[in-house]
Amino acid sequence: MKAWRVLVAVSFLLLSGCLVTFKDPIPANEAAPIPLLGKWTREDEWGDQLYLDVSRSGANLYQALVYAGSPDNPEDLEIVGFTVAHHGRRWYLSAGVPKSLGGNFAIAGFELTRDNELVIYNLDTEHILGDMRQGLLDGETVEMPDSEGALITSPLSKVFAYLDNPANADLFVEVARYQRAAE
């Protein structure tokens, strides 16, 4: 399997396509919900099994091991550190972005469903670019490998007020749905 297929599948890493990045990461002030920790799996668009293993890596710091193949023989392993925050009814995670994509921070949404699923949401870049042009967020348009992206420079308090606003619920696009892996 090609590494790019894993990257596409690891949408919460926000390493593919157009991207919304932020100058500031979510600070490590809050613990993730305990059900987030553990092993998750999903089948990608090509029928390959993908795995996500979320664990604590420090005080309110977490890491996700993302790979294809099998837990005994992982392929294309990616390790991503992240922090979380809970605002309103939403959970957010923040992860560093590679220098090749600007080296800032990405923010994604996630939820843990009653059906024992982990759903990852990306931010709609076009919507955010439009709102940025209207002055709802401070930032600049940046060129990404595949299209335009956004670098948001607003302080996190303004970012979370914007993201938590029910009028902006359509900012979130589901990009991956994982099921709890059998132990």
Residue frames as qw, qx, qy, qz and C-alpha x, y, z in Angstrom:
[[0.000, 0.890, 0.455, 0.000, 0.00, 0.00, 0.00],
 [0.383, 0.514, -0.027, 0.767, 1.25, 3.49, -0.76],
 [0.277, -0.255, -0.498, 0.781, 1.86, 5.91, 2.11],
 [0.183, -0.077, -0.130, -0.971, -0.40, 8.52, 0.49],
 [0.533, -0.361, -0.644, -0.414, -3.37, 6.17, 0.92],
 [0.500, -0.411, -0.618, 0.446, -2.77, 6.05, 4.65],
 [0.143, -0.136, -0.152, 0.969, -2.46, 9.83, 4.74],
 [0.355, -0.247, -0.417, -0.800, -5.77, 10.24, 2.96],
 [0.611, -0.409, -0.668, -0.111, -7.36, 7.81, 5.40],
 [0.476, -0.376, -0.466, 0.644, -5.88, 9.63, 8.39],
 [0.078, 0.745, 0.335, 0.572, -8.00, 12.66, 7.78],
 [0.464, -0.864, -0.190, 0.052, -7.80, 13.88, 11.36],
 [0.643, -0.305, 0.141, 0.688, -4.13, 14.46, 10.72],
 [0.285, 0.905, 0.163, -0.270, -5.27, 16.86, 8.08],
 [0.413, -0.489, 0.529, 0.558, -2.33, 16.10, 5.85],
 [0.358, 0.229, 0.738, 0.524, -4.11, 15.85, 2.55],
 [0.131, 0.751, 0.562, 0.320, -5.98, 18.21, 0.28],
 [0.031, 0.676, -0.057, 0.734, -6.62, 21.84, 1.15],
 [0.581, -0.271, -0.605, 0.472, -6.01, 22.69, 4.72],
 [0.257, -0.873, -0.038, -0.412, -6.99, 25.09, 7.47],
 [0.673, -0.033, -0.472, 0.568, -4.09, 25.70, 9.82],
 [0.369, -0.905, -0.163, -0.135, -3.76, 27.80, 12.94],
 [0.242, 0.713, -0.463, 0.467, -0.85, 29.76, 14.40],
 [0.316, -0.445, 0.643, -0.537, -1.61, 28.46, 17.89],
 [0.416, -0.076, -0.902, -0.083, -2.16, 24.86, 19.01],
 [0.675, -0.600, -0.235, -0.359, -4.77, 23.84, 21.53],
 [0.059, -0.612, 0.661, -0.430, -2.90, 24.05, 24.86],
 [0.550, -0.048, -0.831, 0.064, -2.50, 20.84, 26.85],
 [0.253, -0.278, 0.420, -0.826, -4.93, 22.01, 29.54],
 [0.773, -0.026, 0.178, -0.608, -7.56, 19.30, 29.24],
 [0.366, -0.177, 0.912, 0.046, -7.67, 15.52, 29.36],
 [0.412, 0.063, -0.663, -0.623, -9.19, 13.57, 26.50],
 [0.819, -0.184, 0.131, -0.528, -12.29, 11.50, 27.22],
 [0.476, -0.374, 0.795, -0.022, -11.15, 8.06, 28.39],
 [0.796, 0.335, 0.493, -0.103, -13.16, 6.22, 25.68],
 [0.473, 0.824, -0.259, -0.172, -10.97, 7.91, 23.03],
 [0.161, -0.619, 0.768, 0.030, -7.98, 5.87, 24.20],
 [0.736, 0.011, 0.672, -0.078, -7.43, 2.47, 22.66],
 [0.234, -0.118, 0.771, 0.581, -7.51, 0.78, 19.30],
 [0.546, 0.562, 0.240, -0.573, -9.81, 1.72, 16.45],
 [0.374, -0.037, 0.776, 0.507, -10.23, 0.36, 12.94],
 [0.539, 0.614, 0.195, -0.542, -11.96, 1.22, 9.70],
 [0.663, 0.250, 0.575, 0.408, -12.02, 0.14, 6.08],
 [0.039, -0.506, 0.180, 0.842, -10.85, 2.81, 3.64],
 [0.586, 0.559, -0.013, -0.586, -12.24, 3.66, 0.22],
 [0.453, 0.488, -0.700, -0.257, -10.04, 0.99, -1.41],
 [0.914, -0.181, -0.284, -0.226, -11.14, -1.79, 0.95],
 [0.544, 0.282, -0.610, 0.503, -7.95, -1.77, 3.02],
 [0.618, -0.674, -0.396, 0.091, -8.12, -2.11, 6.78],
 [0.225, 0.622, -0.282, 0.695, -6.71, 0.90, 8.66],
 [0.645, -0.479, -0.520, 0.289, -5.86, 1.10, 12.35],
 [0.034, -0.738, 0.164, -0.653, -5.66, 3.91, 14.84],
 [0.694, -0.346, -0.531, 0.343, -4.14, 3.38, 18.29],
 [0.085, -0.796, 0.055, -0.597, -4.65, 6.35, 20.62],
 [0.729, -0.348, -0.448, 0.383, -2.67, 6.56, 23.86],
 [0.288, -0.956, 0.011, 0.058, -1.54, 9.05, 26.46],
 [0.745, 0.373, -0.184, 0.521, 2.00, 10.37, 25.91],
 [0.285, 0.132, -0.381, 0.869, 2.22, 12.86, 28.80],
 [0.047, 0.469, 0.582, -0.663, 0.13, 15.14, 30.98],
 [0.444, 0.703, 0.319, -0.455, -2.83, 15.93, 28.69],
 [0.228, 0.589, -0.597, -0.495, -0.72, 14.97, 25.67],
 [0.848, 0.163, 0.466, -0.193, -1.72, 12.15, 23.36],
 [0.031, 0.451, -0.713, -0.536, -0.39, 10.27, 20.38],
 [0.850, 0.322, 0.215, -0.358, -2.06, 8.39, 17.61],
 [0.291, -0.293, 0.819, 0.398, -0.35, 5.54, 15.81],
 [0.699, 0.504, 0.114, -0.495, -1.95, 5.26, 12.40],
 [0.127, -0.393, 0.842, 0.347, -1.18, 2.38, 10.09],
 [0.807, 0.222, -0.259, -0.483, -2.46, -0.09, 7.54],
 [0.413, 0.291, -0.859, 0.079, -1.74, -3.80, 7.37],
 [0.733, -0.462, -0.489, -0.101, -2.32, -5.49, 10.70],
 [0.457, -0.850, 0.193, -0.176, -1.45, -4.74, 14.32],
 [0.859, -0.318, 0.311, 0.253, 1.20, -7.50, 14.16],
 [0.592, 0.070, 0.418, 0.686, 2.69, -6.22, 10.88],
 [0.150, 0.858, 0.259, -0.418, 1.93, -2.48, 10.53],
 [0.550, 0.333, 0.374, 0.668, 2.59, -0.76, 7.21],
 [0.134, 0.600, 0.194, 0.765, 3.10, 2.97, 6.59],
 [0.474, -0.598, -0.528, 0.374, 3.15, 3.81, 10.29],
 [0.084, 0.634, -0.002, 0.769, 2.54, 7.46, 11.16],
 [0.443, -0.458, -0.583, 0.504, 2.85, 8.81, 14.71],
 [0.003, -0.631, -0.184, -0.754, 1.02, 12.03, 15.49],
 [0.250, -0.259, -0.610, 0.706, 1.03, 13.93, 18.76],
 [0.165, -0.567, -0.408, -0.697, -2.04, 15.95, 19.65],
 [0.031, 0.100, 0.592, -0.799, -3.90, 17.83, 22.36],
 [0.130, -0.539, -0.773, -0.308, -7.66, 18.12, 22.92],
 [0.119, 0.029, 0.313, -0.942, -10.23, 20.64, 24.11],
 [0.026, -0.538, -0.841, -0.055, -13.93, 20.42, 24.89],
 [0.082, 0.134, 0.062, -0.986, -15.98, 23.51, 24.06],
 [0.623, 0.092, -0.069, -0.774, -19.74, 23.60, 24.10],
 [0.918, 0.047, 0.279, -0.278, -20.99, 20.29, 22.73],
 [0.789, 0.563, -0.241, 0.053, -17.87, 19.63, 20.66],
 [0.745, -0.471, 0.301, 0.362, -14.49, 17.99, 21.15],
 [0.482, 0.843, -0.240, -0.017, -11.52, 19.30, 19.21],
 [0.843, -0.283, 0.196, 0.414, -8.02, 18.01, 18.65],
 [0.214, 0.936, -0.252, -0.122, -4.94, 19.88, 17.53],
 [0.887, -0.090, 0.275, 0.358, -1.92, 18.37, 15.80],
 [0.178, -0.667, 0.379, 0.616, 1.23, 19.81, 14.32],
 [0.759, 0.631, 0.122, -0.101, 1.42, 20.05, 10.53],
 [0.799, -0.032, 0.223, 0.557, 4.62, 19.13, 8.66],
 [0.190, -0.594, 0.165, 0.764, 6.87, 21.99, 7.56],
 [0.192, 0.091, 0.720, 0.661, 6.10, 21.09, 3.93],
 [0.103, -0.664, -0.660, -0.336, 2.53, 22.26, 4.63],
 [0.106, -0.803, -0.036, -0.586, 3.45, 25.34, 6.63],
 [0.476, 0.090, -0.668, 0.565, 4.46, 23.85, 9.97],
 [0.344, -0.353, 0.220, -0.842, 1.57, 25.33, 11.94],
 [0.228, 0.046, 0.890, -0.392, -1.27, 23.45, 13.64],
 [0.378, -0.216, -0.652, -0.621, -4.44, 21.81, 12.39],
 [0.378, 0.000, 0.618, -0.689, -7.67, 21.56, 14.36],
 [0.391, -0.137, -0.787, -0.457, -10.28, 18.86, 13.75],
 [0.625, -0.280, 0.251, -0.684, -13.47, 17.88, 15.49],
 [0.349, 0.065, -0.933, -0.053, -14.29, 14.45, 16.85],
 [0.663, -0.291, 0.192, -0.662, -17.08, 12.65, 18.61],
 [0.009, 0.100, -0.988, 0.118, -17.53, 9.32, 20.32],
 [0.569, -0.164, -0.356, -0.723, -20.92, 7.89, 19.40],
 [0.709, -0.244, 0.444, -0.490, -23.25, 5.67, 21.39],
 [0.957, 0.259, -0.051, -0.121, -22.53, 2.95, 18.82],
 [0.737, -0.478, 0.331, 0.346, -18.88, 2.88, 19.99],
 [0.663, 0.547, 0.214, 0.464, -17.60, 4.75, 16.95],
 [0.336, -0.577, 0.055, 0.742, -15.02, 7.52, 16.68],
 [0.470, 0.757, 0.388, 0.236, -16.05, 10.07, 14.07],
 [0.436, -0.343, 0.115, 0.824, -13.49, 12.58, 12.80],
 [0.313, 0.878, 0.362, -0.009, -14.53, 15.90, 11.26],
 [0.499, 0.044, 0.165, 0.850, -12.39, 18.20, 9.13],
 [0.088, 0.675, 0.223, -0.698, -13.05, 21.90, 8.71],
 [0.570, 0.669, 0.435, 0.193, -14.53, 23.05, 5.39],
 [0.488, -0.206, 0.151, 0.835, -11.71, 25.12, 3.91],
 [0.110, 0.446, 0.464, 0.757, -13.84, 27.01, 1.39],
 [0.366, -0.802, -0.448, -0.150, -16.33, 28.03, 4.07],
 [0.573, -0.626, -0.110, 0.517, -13.55, 29.25, 6.36],
 [0.411, 0.048, 0.294, 0.862, -11.84, 31.13, 3.52],
 [0.067, -0.645, -0.482, -0.590, -15.13, 32.90, 2.80],
 [0.492, -0.809, -0.319, 0.045, -15.68, 33.78, 6.44],
 [0.605, -0.351, 0.033, 0.714, -12.08, 34.96, 6.69],
 [0.249, 0.320, 0.365, 0.838, -12.66, 37.32, 3.76],
 [0.289, -0.749, -0.414, -0.429, -15.73, 38.67, 5.60],
 [0.011, 0.597, -0.429, 0.677, -13.58, 39.38, 8.67],
 [0.826, -0.452, -0.105, -0.321, -15.08, 36.72, 10.93],
 [0.872, -0.343, 0.108, 0.333, -11.59, 35.25, 11.45],
 [0.044, 0.888, -0.392, -0.236, -8.16, 36.83, 11.03],
 [0.779, -0.141, 0.551, 0.263, -5.76, 35.07, 8.72],
 [0.199, 0.632, -0.474, -0.579, -4.33, 34.73, 5.28],
 [0.923, 0.338, 0.033, -0.180, -4.74, 32.54, 2.24],
 [0.316, -0.599, 0.698, 0.233, -1.81, 30.19, 1.68],
 [0.684, 0.406, -0.495, -0.351, -0.88, 28.01, -1.25],
 [0.728, -0.272, 0.616, -0.132, -0.98, 24.30, -0.50],
 [0.257, -0.226, 0.834, 0.432, 0.24, 21.51, -2.79],
 [0.206, 0.387, 0.869, 0.229, -3.29, 20.77, -4.06],
 [0.023, -0.775, -0.462, -0.430, -5.15, 24.08, -3.65],
 [0.045, -0.611, 0.233, -0.755, -5.57, 27.14, -1.47],
 [0.550, -0.392, -0.676, 0.296, -5.56, 26.78, 2.27],
 [0.229, -0.864, -0.060, -0.445, -6.05, 29.13, 5.19],
 [0.510, 0.012, -0.556, 0.657, -3.71, 30.13, 7.99],
 [0.374, -0.814, -0.345, -0.280, -5.83, 31.47, 10.85],
 [0.395, 0.290, -0.423, 0.762, -4.06, 33.98, 13.09],
 [0.495, -0.622, -0.078, -0.602, -7.00, 34.82, 15.39],
 [0.162, -0.384, 0.774, -0.477, -6.46, 33.97, 19.06],
 [0.199, -0.124, -0.971, -0.049, -7.90, 30.62, 20.14],
 [0.170, 0.394, 0.625, -0.652, -10.64, 32.31, 22.18],
 [0.435, 0.465, -0.128, -0.761, -11.97, 33.89, 18.97],
 [0.321, 0.206, -0.851, -0.362, -11.46, 30.63, 17.02],
 [0.059, -0.208, -0.951, 0.222, -13.46, 28.60, 19.55],
 [0.309, 0.453, 0.374, -0.748, -16.23, 31.20, 19.71],
 [0.441, 0.410, -0.445, -0.662, -16.46, 30.93, 15.92],
 [0.305, 0.113, -0.930, -0.170, -16.33, 27.10, 15.85],
 [0.017, 0.240, 0.865, -0.440, -18.79, 26.72, 18.74],
 [0.376, 0.265, 0.054, -0.886, -21.37, 29.02, 17.16],
 [0.586, 0.281, 0.746, -0.143, -24.36, 26.83, 16.14],
 [0.522, 0.769, 0.018, -0.369, -24.65, 28.92, 12.96],
 [0.231, 0.687, -0.659, -0.201, -21.31, 27.40, 11.89],
 [0.777, -0.140, 0.590, -0.170, -22.31, 23.76, 12.35],
 [0.847, 0.517, 0.123, -0.031, -21.91, 23.20, 8.61],
 [0.086, 0.837, -0.540, -0.029, -18.15, 23.91, 8.93],
 [0.448, -0.380, 0.806, -0.075, -17.59, 20.32, 9.98],
 [0.750, 0.348, -0.399, -0.396, -17.35, 17.61, 7.33],
 [0.863, -0.290, 0.408, -0.072, -17.16, 13.96, 8.35],
 [0.404, 0.687, -0.578, -0.173, -13.97, 12.45, 6.98],
 [0.398, 0.214, -0.887, 0.093, -13.53, 9.18, 8.87],
 [0.760, -0.376, 0.096, -0.522, -15.57, 6.81, 11.00],
 [0.281, 0.353, -0.870, 0.197, -13.71, 4.27, 13.12],
 [0.833, -0.386, -0.246, -0.310, -15.10, 1.34, 15.09],
 [0.503, -0.648, 0.547, -0.167, -13.58, 0.03, 18.32],
 [0.525, 0.401, -0.745, -0.097, -11.12, -2.73, 17.40],
 [0.917, -0.313, -0.206, -0.139, -11.63, -6.14, 18.96],
 [0.299, -0.768, 0.550, -0.137, -9.11, -6.75, 21.72]]
